[in-house]
Amino acid sequence: MHKFVFLIFILFFSGLVFAQITPEERDFNRGFEETGRDTIDDRMIDVQLSGKTHYTDYKIISYKGDTTYVDTTLTINKDYKFNYLRKDNFELIPFHNQGQTFNSLGYDFSEVSLFPAMGNRAMHFNYYEVEDINYYKVPTPTSELAYRTGLQQGQFLDALLTFNTSERQNISIAYKGLRSLGKYRSSLSSHGNMRFTYSYQTKNDAYNIKTHITAQDLFNDQNGGLPELSLGYFETKDPNFSDRGRIETNFSDASNSLRGNRYFLAHDYKIWHRIDTAKTKESYLKVGHIFNYERKHYYYEQDAANDMFGDAFDTSIRDKLNYITLKNDAFVALKSPLVLGEVKFKATQFNYNYNYNSAVYFGDFLIPSTIKDNSISVGGSWKTNFKKFNIDVETATTVTGKLIGNYFKGSASFKQDSLFTFKGTLLTNSKSPNLNFELNQSNYINYNWSNSLKNERTRTLLFDLKSDRILNASAQITQIDNYTYFTDISTTESTDIKPFQFDKTINYLKLKVSKELRLGKFTLDNTIMYQKVAQGSSVFNVPELVTRNTLYFADHLFKGDPLYLQTGVTLKYFTAYNMNSYSPVLSEFYVQNGEKIGGYPMLDFFINAQVQRTRLYLKFEHFNSSFGKTADYYSAPTYPYRDFVIRFGLVWNFFI
């Protein structure tokens, strides 16, 4: 199926490549190049793509309804996002092969929810959730092709095609495929993410619908990291093992995978709708419904049971977990000057089934096969704006079912023209821990448990300042009760990973500041994050300091030249700390306090260029790894970070 879809995209794009570019389109791209920023310059509003279309007509609409535009500029932020996640991974450190998992350098508590996730979080970095799906509105067929070389015999491709069949009806289809062999044994990544979206609104805007379908298949070989002897070869830079494929790994016969299908529908109908004569104030009464059905399957397979994980029931390992959810939201919303904004009331039905094939008995102790329930929750929200102030409040609580939870999120923001925007947010959230903390089954005996855990409770205070003239800064202060984590309790060479809850309150502070300093055609882009855990640092491990600094040159090579060049060096560094270990059986990270990792710089040299709507990327990743006589760079204990590698890629937009 994935190969068939990939072939369709190649046929689409091969025809688009030869589309003729009009003089108006050249002006359009030149206008983008002059901005050099992710945000759109106000002076460009009248720039036309063709005789009848502007760049602002090419809209990207998020799950929450926020609108941005198709942006073909080349900026340093685009360089940060040019990875297989296509997100800025400042707070993450990747494993050596793209498509593998990431270790966390920081944590975000800016979102709230009532219901737990399935777990297996290490496999979810490249999994598209509902919030990751975008919808589109474009006057002409629009496409984007992103390509990047892999690590040994592979590549990454993300292709999108979207078009409006009419002014009010849009269809998009996208596929992201990745295959990368990796430098070490048994580190193959093979991922496929299919996304299809449809949106429509009636002429009078009374009825709106957004729907999407996703089919995702994420597969990774697992090698368990390097044994002690191989770690010695790596750290001493033994020339006999400069070819990483010659280094022995803990095993070479294991893999884990995550497969999922989702069917999502959100639609609403305005019973009453009115816009004032100035067309600036809108009033309505609407009802709506959101349907979300999803099936996930997690697998861990190993040809022969390995002593590294203790004893096993069988000689081979075939673990399979199913997680099926059905969620229905019904709401009514009223927006009117009389209520000072929009007031919404909603009710949610959440049905879930987290299951294995059968129950497991340990003598008289039973590990059940299933956790399932049907919960009902109610909630509401209020959004309003007054002059330069915006207020957004949301709350919900469960009223029936085994899952007991609640949350409150309130934010207020103030915008001073184009000078700055300041936002303060208060969040409280109580919900059940992820379900694999409660129940897990495996052919490995140590990896079986059934628990009854308390709700995790978080209280977070957030402050955000955004200003191109001053700086961008954020502060997050979080308290966590009943923090749930994995750790290894074994006293032998085999691991015995178990879930625990911390019986004290964790106090977590995160401060982040970013600022660009420009001198002529040279720019120094800085992002610095400071973190402190006042209580609970034995179970909640983060580096105290994380920094990324990029010094680069950017300009057109010659006056009137369509080639825009960007070249420089990026330094990323984090202080040494007790970095979490990785469990391939669970696809989770677990706490360890015996080994500090970090304190080493990671230097990347890049040459990026833009020609019209094509951005070209050439990166020399971690080129300083060849310096010195020893290697001490890791993504997790026993898992080395990548060596020096040259990557090439491009992002190409087409407007027909």
C-alpha positions as CSV (number, residue, x, y, z in Angstrom):
1,M,0.0,0.0,0.0
2,H,2.7,2.5,1.0
3,K,4.7,1.7,-2.2
4,F,1.6,2.3,-4.3
5,V,0.9,5.7,-2.6
6,F,4.6,6.7,-3.0
7,L,4.3,5.9,-6.8
8,I,1.2,8.1,-7.1
9,F,3.1,11.0,-5.5
10,I,6.1,10.6,-7.8
11,L,3.7,10.8,-10.8
12,F,2.1,13.9,-9.4
13,F,5.3,15.7,-8.7
14,S,7.1,14.7,-11.9
15,G,4.4,16.6,-13.8
16,L,4.5,19.6,-11.5
17,V,8.3,20.0,-11.8
18,F,7.9,21.1,-15.4
19,A,5.2,23.7,-14.7
20,Q,6.2,27.0,-16.2
21,I,7.0,29.8,-13.8
22,T,5.4,33.2,-14.7
23,P,7.0,36.6,-14.1
24,E,4.4,37.3,-11.4
25,E,5.5,34.1,-9.6
26,R,9.1,35.3,-9.7
27,D,8.1,38.5,-8.0
28,F,6.2,36.5,-5.4
29,N,9.3,34.5,-4.5
30,R,11.5,37.5,-4.4
31,G,9.2,39.1,-1.9
32,F,9.5,36.1,0.3
33,E,13.3,36.1,0.1
34,E,13.4,39.8,1.2
35,T,11.7,39.0,4.5
36,G,14.1,36.3,5.7
37,R,11.8,35.5,8.6
38,D,9.1,32.9,9.4
39,T,6.6,35.6,10.1
40,I,5.1,37.4,7.0
41,D,6.2,41.0,6.4
42,D,3.3,43.4,6.3
43,R,4.7,45.0,3.2
44,M,4.1,41.8,1.3
45,I,0.3,41.8,1.6
46,D,-0.2,43.1,-1.9
47,V,2.3,40.8,-3.5
48,Q,0.5,38.6,-6.1
49,L,1.2,35.0,-7.1
50,S,-0.7,35.4,-10.3
51,G,-3.2,37.9,-11.7
52,K,-5.9,37.0,-9.2
53,T,-4.2,35.3,-6.2
54,H,-2.1,36.6,-3.3
55,Y,0.2,34.6,-1.0
56,T,-2.3,35.1,1.9
57,D,-4.9,33.1,-0.1
58,Y,-2.8,29.9,0.5
59,K,-4.0,29.1,4.0
60,I,-3.0,26.4,6.5
61,I,-5.6,25.8,9.1
62,S,-4.8,24.0,12.4
63,Y,-7.0,21.7,14.4
64,K,-7.9,24.6,16.6
65,G,-8.8,26.9,13.7
66,D,-5.6,29.0,13.8
67,T,-4.6,30.2,10.3
68,T,-1.1,30.6,8.8
69,Y,0.1,30.8,5.2
70,V,2.2,28.7,3.0
71,D,5.7,30.1,3.7
72,T,8.5,29.6,1.2
73,T,11.1,31.7,2.9
74,L,14.5,30.4,4.0
75,T,15.1,31.2,7.6
76,I,17.2,29.8,10.4
77,N,14.0,28.4,12.0
78,K,13.4,26.4,8.9
79,D,16.9,24.9,9.3
80,Y,16.0,23.9,12.9
81,K,12.9,22.2,11.6
82,F,14.6,20.3,8.8
83,N,14.5,16.9,10.4
84,Y,12.3,13.9,10.0
85,L,9.9,15.2,12.6
86,R,9.8,18.6,10.8
87,K,9.7,20.2,14.2
88,D,12.3,22.2,16.2
89,N,13.8,19.5,18.4
90,F,15.7,21.9,20.7
91,E,14.5,20.0,23.9
92,L,15.3,16.6,22.4
93,I,18.4,14.6,21.6
94,P,18.0,12.0,18.8
95,F,19.4,8.5,18.7
96,H,22.0,8.0,16.0
97,N,19.7,7.0,13.2
98,Q,16.8,9.2,12.0
99,G,13.5,7.4,12.6
100,Q,14.7,6.2,16.0
101,T,13.5,7.7,19.2
102,F,14.5,10.8,21.1
103,N,15.6,11.4,24.7
104,S,14.2,14.4,26.4
105,L,16.2,17.3,27.6
106,G,13.1,19.2,28.9
107,Y,9.4,18.7,29.6
108,D,6.3,20.7,28.6
109,F,3.2,20.9,30.8
110,S,1.3,23.5,28.8
111,E,-1.5,21.1,27.7
112,V,-4.3,19.5,29.7
113,S,-6.5,16.4,29.2
114,L,-8.9,14.2,31.0
115,F,-7.9,10.8,29.7
116,P,-4.6,8.9,29.8
117,A,-2.6,7.8,26.7
118,M,-1.7,4.2,26.0
119,G,2.0,4.7,26.8
120,N,5.0,3.3,24.7
121,R,5.9,7.0,24.4
122,A,9.3,6.4,22.7
123,M,7.4,5.2,19.6
124,H,5.1,8.2,19.4
125,F,7.5,11.0,18.4
126,N,6.7,10.4,14.7
127,Y,3.0,9.5,15.3
128,Y,0.6,12.1,14.0
129,E,-2.0,12.9,16.6
130,V,-5.3,14.8,16.0
131,E,-3.5,18.1,16.9
132,D,-0.8,17.5,14.3
133,I,-3.2,17.4,11.3
134,N,-3.6,20.5,9.2
135,Y,-6.3,21.5,6.8
136,Y,-6.0,23.8,3.8
137,K,-7.7,26.4,1.7
138,V,-5.9,27.3,-1.6
139,P,-7.0,29.1,-4.7
140,T,-4.8,26.8,-7.0
141,P,-3.5,23.2,-6.5
142,T,-0.5,23.4,-4.1
143,S,2.1,20.9,-3.2
144,E,5.2,20.5,-1.1
145,L,8.0,17.9,-1.4
146,A,10.5,17.5,1.4
147,Y,13.4,15.2,0.9
148,R,16.4,14.3,3.1
149,T,19.1,11.6,2.8
150,G,19.1,8.8,5.3
151,L,21.9,7.0,7.2
152,Q,23.1,4.2,4.9
153,Q,20.8,3.0,2.1
154,G,17.8,5.1,2.7
155,Q,16.0,8.5,2.6
156,F,13.2,10.5,3.9
157,L,10.4,11.9,1.8
158,D,7.3,14.0,2.9
159,A,5.0,14.8,0.1
160,L,1.8,16.9,0.2
161,L,-0.8,17.7,-2.4
162,T,-3.8,19.9,-1.6
163,F,-6.4,21.6,-3.8
164,N,-9.8,23.3,-3.6
165,T,-12.5,21.8,-5.8
166,S,-14.5,25.0,-5.1
167,E,-13.9,28.0,-3.0
168,R,-15.4,26.3,0.0
169,Q,-14.2,22.7,-0.4
170,N,-10.7,21.4,0.0
171,I,-9.0,18.0,-0.2
172,S,-5.4,17.2,0.8
173,I,-3.4,14.0,0.7
174,A,0.1,13.5,2.2
175,Y,2.5,10.7,2.8
176,K,5.7,10.7,4.8
177,G,8.0,7.8,4.2
178,L,11.3,7.0,5.8
179,R,13.8,4.2,5.4
180,S,17.3,4.4,6.9
181,L,19.6,1.5,7.7
182,G,21.7,3.2,10.3
183,K,25.4,2.9,11.1
184,Y,25.2,0.3,13.9
185,R,23.8,-3.2,13.6
186,S,20.1,-3.7,13.8
187,S,19.1,-0.1,13.8
188,L,16.9,0.0,10.7
189,S,14.0,2.6,10.7
190,S,11.1,2.1,8.3
191,H,8.2,4.5,8.8
192,G,5.1,5.4,6.8
193,N,2.5,8.1,7.7
194,M,-0.5,8.5,5.4
195,R,-2.8,11.6,6.0
196,F,-6.0,12.5,4.1
197,T,-8.1,15.5,4.9
198,Y,-11.3,17.0,3.7
199,S,-13.0,20.3,4.7
200,Y,-16.1,22.1,3.5
201,Q,-18.3,25.0,4.5
202,T,-21.6,26.1,3.0
203,K,-21.9,29.4,1.2
204,N,-23.5,31.2,4.1
205,D,-21.0,29.6,6.6
206,A,-23.9,27.9,8.4
207,Y,-22.4,24.4,8.2
208,N,-18.7,23.5,8.5
209,I,-17.0,20.1,8.4
210,K,-13.4,18.9,8.8
211,T,-12.4,15.3,8.6
212,H,-9.3,13.3,8.3
213,I,-8.1,9.7,8.0
214,T,-4.6,8.6,9.0
215,A,-2.8,5.3,8.5
216,Q,0.6,5.0,10.2
217,D,3.1,2.2,10.4
218,L,6.3,2.8,12.4
219,F,8.9,0.1,12.5
220,N,12.3,0.0,14.2
221,D,14.9,-2.7,14.6
222,Q,16.3,-2.8,18.1
223,N,19.8,-3.8,19.2
224,G,19.8,-3.1,22.9
225,G,22.7,-0.7,22.8
226,L,26.4,-1.6,23.1
227,P,27.8,-4.2,25.5
228,E,30.7,-3.2,27.8
229,L,33.5,-4.4,25.4
230,S,31.9,-2.5,22.4
231,L,31.6,0.6,24.6
232,G,35.3,0.5,25.1
233,Y,35.9,0.3,21.3
234,F,33.6,3.3,20.8
235,E,35.0,5.5,23.6
236,T,38.7,4.9,22.7
237,K,38.0,5.5,19.0
238,D,39.6,2.1,18.1
239,P,40.5,2.5,14.4
240,N,39.5,-1.1,13.8
241,F,35.9,-0.1,14.5
242,S,35.5,3.2,12.7
243,D,33.0,1.2,10.6
244,R,30.3,1.1,13.2
245,G,28.8,-2.0,11.6
246,R,31.7,-4.0,12.9
247,I,30.9,-3.2,16.5
248,E,29.0,-5.9,18.4
249,T,25.6,-4.9,19.9
250,N,23.6,-6.6,22.7
251,F,21.4,-8.4,20.2
252,S,20.4,-8.3,16.6
253,D,17.1,-10.1,16.3
254,A,14.5,-7.7,17.9
255,S,12.1,-5.0,16.6
256,N,9.2,-3.0,17.8
257,S,6.5,-1.3,15.8
258,L,3.5,0.9,16.2
259,R,0.6,0.8,13.8
260,G,-2.5,3.0,13.9
261,N,-5.6,4.0,12.0
262,R,-7.7,7.0,12.9
263,Y,-11.1,8.3,11.5
264,F,-11.8,11.9,12.6
265,L,-14.8,14.1,12.0
266,A,-15.6,17.6,13.4
267,H,-18.6,19.5,12.2
268,D,-20.9,22.3,13.5
269,Y,-24.1,24.1,12.4
270,K,-25.0,27.7,13.1
271,I,-28.6,27.8,14.2
272,W,-28.4,31.6,14.3
273,H,-25.8,33.8,12.6
274,R,-25.3,37.5,12.2
275,I,-22.5,39.9,11.3
276,D,-22.7,43.7,11.9
277,T,-22.8,46.1,9.1
278,A,-19.1,46.9,9.5
279,K,-18.4,43.1,9.2
280,T,-16.1,43.2,12.3
281,K,-18.3,41.6,14.9
282,E,-19.9,38.2,14.6
283,S,-22.7,36.7,16.6
284,Y,-24.0,33.1,16.5
285,L,-25.5,30.2,18.2
286,K,-24.2,26.9,17.0
287,V,-24.2,23.2,17.8
288,G,-21.4,20.8,17.0
289,H,-20.1,17.2,17.2
290,I,-16.6,15.7,17.1
291,F,-16.1,12.0,16.4
292,N,-12.8,10.3,16.8
293,Y,-12.2,6.6,16.4
294,E,-8.7,5.2,16.6
295,R,-7.0,1.8,16.7
296,K,-3.4,1.3,17.8
297,H,-1.3,-1.8,17.9
298,Y,2.1,-2.0,19.6
299,Y,4.5,-5.0,18.9
300,Y,7.8,-6.1,20.4
301,E,9.3,-9.2,18.7
302,Q,12.5,-11.1,19.3
303,D,13.6,-14.3,17.7
304,A,15.3,-15.6,20.9
305,A,14.7,-14.5,24.5
306,N,17.7,-12.5,25.8
307,D,19.1,-12.8,29.3
308,M,19.5,-9.0,29.3
309,F,15.7,-8.8,30.2
310,G,15.7,-11.8,32.6
311,D,13.8,-15.1,32.3
312,A,11.0,-15.6,29.7
313,F,8.0,-17.8,29.3
314,D,8.9,-18.8,25.8
315,T,12.1,-19.2,23.8
316,S,10.9,-16.4,21.4
317,I,9.2,-13.1,22.2
318,R,6.0,-12.0,20.5
319,D,4.4,-9.2,22.6
320,K,1.3,-7.5,21.2
321,L,-0.8,-4.7,22.7
322,N,-4.1,-3.3,21.3
323,Y,-5.6,0.1,22.2
324,I,-9.0,1.1,20.7
325,T,-10.7,4.4,21.5
326,L,-14.0,6.0,20.6
327,K,-14.6,9.6,21.5
328,N,-17.7,11.7,20.9
329,D,-17.9,15.4,21.8
330,A,-21.2,17.3,21.6
331,F,-21.3,21.0,22.2
332,V,-23.3,24.2,22.0
333,A,-21.6,27.6,21.6
334,L,-23.0,31.1,21.9
335,K,-21.1,34.2,20.7
336,S,-22.6,37.6,21.3
337,P,-21.6,41.0,22.5
338,L,-24.1,40.4,25.4
339,V,-21.9,37.6,26.8
340,L,-18.7,39.4,26.0
341,G,-17.3,36.7,23.7
342,E,-17.9,33.0,23.0
343,V,-19.3,30.7,25.7
344,K,-19.3,26.9,25.0
345,F,-20.7,24.0,26.9
346,K,-19.7,20.4,25.9
347,A,-20.2,16.8,26.9
348,T,-17.8,14.0,26.0
349,Q,-18.2,10.3,25.9
350,F,-14.9,8.3,25.9
351,N,-14.8,4.6,25.4
352,Y,-11.5,2.7,25.5
353,N,-10.3,-0.8,25.3
354,Y,-6.6,-1.5,26.3
355,N,-6.0,-5.2,25.8
356,Y,-3.8,-8.2,25.4
357,N,-4.7,-11.6,24.0
358,S,-5.2,-13.4,27.3
359,A,-4.7,-13.1,31.1
360,V,-1.5,-14.2,32.8
361,Y,-1.3,-16.2,36.1
362,F,1.7,-16.1,38.5
363,G,0.6,-18.7,41.0
364,D,-2.4,-17.1,42.7
365,F,-1.7,-13.7,41.2
366,L,-3.6,-12.6,38.1
367,I,-2.4,-10.2,35.4
368,P,-5.7,-9.3,33.6
369,S,-5.9,-9.0,29.8
370,T,-7.9,-5.8,29.6
371,I,-8.6,-2.4,30.9
372,K,-11.7,-0.9,29.4
373,D,-14.4,1.6,30.4
374,N,-16.9,4.1,29.2
375,S,-16.6,7.6,30.7
376,I,-18.7,10.7,30.5
377,S,-17.4,14.2,31.1
378,V,-18.8,17.7,31.0
379,G,-17.0,21.0,30.6
380,G,-17.1,24.5,29.2
381,S,-15.0,27.4,27.9
382,W,-15.1,31.2,27.5
383,K,-13.2,33.2,25.0
384,T,-13.2,37.0,24.7
385,N,-11.1,40.0,23.7
386,F,-11.3,43.5,24.9
387,K,-9.1,46.1,23.2
388,K,-5.5,44.7,23.6
389,F,-6.5,41.9,26.0
390,N,-7.5,38.3,25.2
391,I,-8.9,35.9,27.7
392,D,-9.3,32.1,27.2
393,V,-10.7,29.9,30.0
394,E,-11.5,26.1,29.7
395,T,-12.5,23.5,32.3
396,A,-13.8,19.9,32.3
397,T,-14.4,17.1,34.7
398,T,-15.5,13.4,34.5
399,V,-18.9,12.5,35.9
400,T,-19.1,8.8,35.3
401,G,-16.7,5.9,34.7
402,K,-13.6,4.5,36.3
403,L,-11.4,7.3,34.9
404,I,-11.7,10.2,37.3
405,G,-10.1,13.5,36.2
406,N,-10.5,17.2,35.8
407,Y,-8.7,20.2,34.5
408,F,-8.7,23.9,34.4
409,K,-6.8,26.1,31.9
410,G,-7.0,29.9,32.0
411,S,-4.9,32.4,30.0
412,A,-4.8,36.1,29.5
413,S,-2.7,37.9,26.9
414,F,-1.8,41.5,26.2
415,K,-0.5,42.8,22.9
416,Q,1.2,46.1,22.6
417,D,1.0,46.8,18.8
418,S,4.0,45.2,17.1
419,L,6.3,45.7,20.1
420,F,5.5,42.7,22.2
421,T,2.9,40.2,23.3
422,F,2.7,39.0,26.9
423,K,0.7,36.0,28.0
424,G,0.1,34.4,31.4
425,T,-1.5,30.9,31.8
426,L,-2.6,28.9,34.8
427,L,-3.2,25.1,34.5
428,T,-4.3,22.4,36.9
429,N,-4.8,18.8,35.7
430,S,-5.7,15.5,37.5
431,K,-5.8,12.4,35.4
432,S,-4.8,8.7,35.4
433,P,-1.2,7.8,34.4
434,N,-0.7,6.3,31.0
435,L,-2.2,2.8,30.8
436,N,1.0,0.9,30.5
437,F,1.9,2.0,34.0
438,E,-1.3,0.3,35.1
439,L,-1.1,-2.9,33.0
440,N,1.6,-4.6,31.0
441,Q,2.1,-8.1,29.7
442,S,5.2,-9.6,28.1
443,N,6.8,-13.0,27.4
444,Y,9.6,-11.6,29.6
445,I,8.5,-12.4,33.2
446,N,9.9,-9.2,34.7
447,Y,7.8,-7.1,32.4
448,N,4.4,-8.2,33.7
449,W,2.3,-6.1,36.2
450,S,-1.1,-4.9,37.2
451,N,-1.4,-1.8,39.4
452,S,-3.9,0.5,40.8
453,L,-2.3,3.9,40.8
454,K,-3.3,7.4,42.0
455,N,-4.1,10.2,39.6
456,E,-1.1,12.4,38.6
457,R,-1.8,16.0,39.5
458,T,0.0,18.9,37.9
459,R,-0.2,22.6,38.7
460,T,1.5,24.9,36.2
461,L,2.1,28.6,35.8
462,L,3.3,29.8,32.4
463,F,4.6,33.2,31.3
464,D,5.4,34.0,27.7
465,L,6.9,37.2,26.2
466,K,7.3,37.4,22.4
467,S,9.0,40.4,20.8
468,D,11.2,40.7,17.7
469,R,12.6,43.9,19.1
470,I,13.4,42.8,22.6
471,L,13.5,39.0,23.0
472,N,11.4,35.9,23.3
473,A,11.2,34.4,26.8
474,S,9.1,31.9,28.7
475,A,8.9,30.7,32.2
476,Q,7.2,27.5,33.4
477,I,6.7,26.6,37.1
478,T,5.2,23.2,37.7
479,Q,4.3,21.1,40.7
480,I,3.6,17.4,40.2
481,D,2.0,15.1,42.7
482,N,2.1,11.3,42.3
483,Y,4.6,11.6,39.5
484,T,4.7,8.2,37.7
485,Y,7.9,6.8,36.2
486,F,9.8,3.6,35.3
487,T,13.0,2.5,36.9
488,D,15.2,-0.6,37.1
489,I,15.0,-2.4,40.4
490,S,17.2,-5.4,39.5
491,T,20.5,-6.1,41.3
492,T,21.9,-8.4,38.5
493,E,22.9,-7.8,34.9
494,S,19.4,-8.3,33.7
495,T,16.9,-5.4,33.8
496,D,13.7,-5.5,35.9
497,I,11.8,-2.4,34.9
498,K,8.8,-1.5,37.1
499,P,6.5,1.5,37.4
500,F,6.5,3.7,40.6
501,Q,4.8,6.8,41.9
502,F,6.8,9.5,43.7
503,D,5.3,10.1,47.1
504,K,6.4,13.7,47.3
505,T,5.7,16.9,45.3
506,I,8.1,17.6,42.4
507,N,8.9,21.3,41.9
508,Y,10.1,22.0,38.4
509,L,11.3,25.3,36.9
510,K,12.1,25.9,33.3
511,L,13.2,29.2,31.9
512,K,13.9,29.7,28.1
513,V,15.2,32.8,26.4
514,S,15.9,33.3,22.7
515,K,17.3,36.3,20.8
516,E,18.9,37.2,17.5
517,L,21.8,39.6,17.3
518,R,22.5,41.0,13.9
519,L,25.5,42.8,12.5
520,G,25.3,43.5,8.8
521,K,24.8,40.2,7.0
522,F,25.9,38.1,10.0
523,T,23.5,36.9,12.7
524,L,24.0,35.2,16.0
525,D,20.9,33.3,17.0
526,N,20.8,32.2,20.6
527,T,18.4,29.9,22.6
528,I,19.2,29.2,26.2
529,M,17.2,27.0,28.6
530,Y,17.7,26.8,32.4
531,Q,16.0,24.1,34.5
532,K,15.9,23.4,38.1
533,V,14.2,20.5,40.1
534,A,13.9,21.7,43.7
535,Q,12.4,18.4,44.9
536,G,12.3,15.0,43.2
537,S,15.6,15.3,41.2
538,S,16.2,11.6,41.9
539,V,13.2,10.6,39.7
540,F,12.8,13.7,37.4
541,N,16.2,14.1,35.7
542,V,16.9,17.1,33.4
543,P,20.1,19.0,32.5
544,E,20.5,22.3,34.3
545,L,21.5,24.1,31.1
546,V,20.7,23.6,27.4
547,T,21.9,26.0,24.8
548,R,21.9,26.3,21.0
549,N,23.9,29.1,19.3
550,T,24.1,29.6,15.6
551,L,26.4,32.0,13.9
552,Y,25.6,32.4,10.2
553,F,25.9,34.6,7.1
554,A,22.8,35.2,4.9
555,D,22.4,37.3,1.7
556,H,21.9,37.1,-2.0
557,L,25.2,36.2,-3.7
558,F,24.9,39.0,-6.3
559,K,22.6,41.9,-6.7
560,G,19.4,40.8,-8.4
561,D,20.5,37.1,-8.1
562,P,17.6,34.7,-7.3
563,L,20.0,32.6,-5.3
564,Y,19.8,33.4,-1.5
565,L,22.5,31.8,0.6
566,Q,22.6,31.0,4.3
567,T,25.7,29.3,5.8
568,G,27.1,29.0,9.3
569,V,27.7,26.8,12.3
570,T,25.3,25.6,15.0
571,L,26.5,24.7,18.5
572,K,24.3,22.6,20.8
573,Y,25.3,21.8,24.4
574,F,23.7,20.5,27.6
575,T,25.3,20.0,31.0
576,A,25.9,16.5,32.2
577,Y,23.1,14.8,34.1
578,N,21.6,11.4,34.9
579,M,20.1,10.9,31.5
580,N,17.2,8.4,31.3
581,S,17.9,4.9,29.9
582,Y,15.9,3.3,27.1
583,S,13.9,0.1,27.3
584,P,13.2,-1.4,23.8
585,V,10.7,-3.9,25.2
586,L,8.5,-1.2,26.7
587,S,9.5,1.5,24.2
588,E,9.9,3.8,27.2
589,F,12.6,5.6,29.0
590,Y,13.3,4.8,32.6
591,V,15.1,6.6,35.4
592,Q,18.8,5.8,36.2
593,N,21.1,7.6,38.6
594,G,24.3,5.8,38.1
595,E,25.8,7.5,35.0
596,K,26.0,11.2,34.0
597,I,25.8,12.0,30.3
598,G,26.4,15.3,28.6
599,G,28.8,18.1,28.8
600,Y,30.0,17.7,25.2
601,P,29.4,20.1,22.3
602,M,27.7,19.1,19.1
603,L,28.7,21.2,16.1
604,D,26.9,21.3,12.8
605,F,28.1,23.2,9.7
606,F,25.5,24.0,7.1
607,I,25.1,25.6,3.7
608,N,21.5,26.4,2.8
609,A,20.2,28.1,-0.3
610,Q,16.9,29.2,-1.8
611,V,16.2,29.4,-5.5
612,Q,12.7,30.7,-6.1
613,R,10.4,28.3,-4.1
614,T,13.1,25.7,-3.5
615,R,15.1,25.5,-0.3
616,L,18.3,23.4,-0.4
617,Y,20.0,22.1,2.7
618,L,23.5,20.7,3.0
619,K,24.6,19.9,6.6
620,F,27.8,18.5,8.1
621,E,26.3,17.0,11.3
622,H,28.4,16.7,14.4
623,F,31.7,17.4,12.5
624,N,33.6,17.8,15.8
625,S,33.1,14.1,16.6
626,S,36.3,13.4,14.8
627,F,38.2,15.8,17.1
628,G,40.0,14.4,20.2
629,K,41.2,10.9,21.1
630,T,38.1,9.7,23.0
631,A,34.3,9.7,22.3
632,D,31.9,10.4,25.1
633,Y,28.7,11.4,23.2
634,Y,25.6,9.4,23.9
635,S,21.8,9.7,23.4
636,A,21.1,7.4,26.3
637,P,23.3,5.0,28.4
638,T,24.9,2.5,26.0
639,Y,23.4,4.2,22.9
640,P,26.0,6.4,21.1
641,Y,24.9,9.7,19.5
642,R,25.6,9.9,15.8
643,D,29.1,10.4,14.4
644,F,30.0,12.9,11.7
645,V,27.7,12.6,8.7
646,I,26.9,14.7,5.7
647,R,23.2,15.2,4.9
648,F,21.5,16.7,1.9
649,G,17.9,17.7,1.5
650,L,15.4,20.0,-0.1
651,V,11.9,21.5,0.4
652,W,10.1,22.3,-2.9
653,N,6.7,24.1,-3.2
654,F,4.6,24.1,-6.3
655,F,1.7,26.5,-7.1
656,I,-0.2,25.6,-10.3
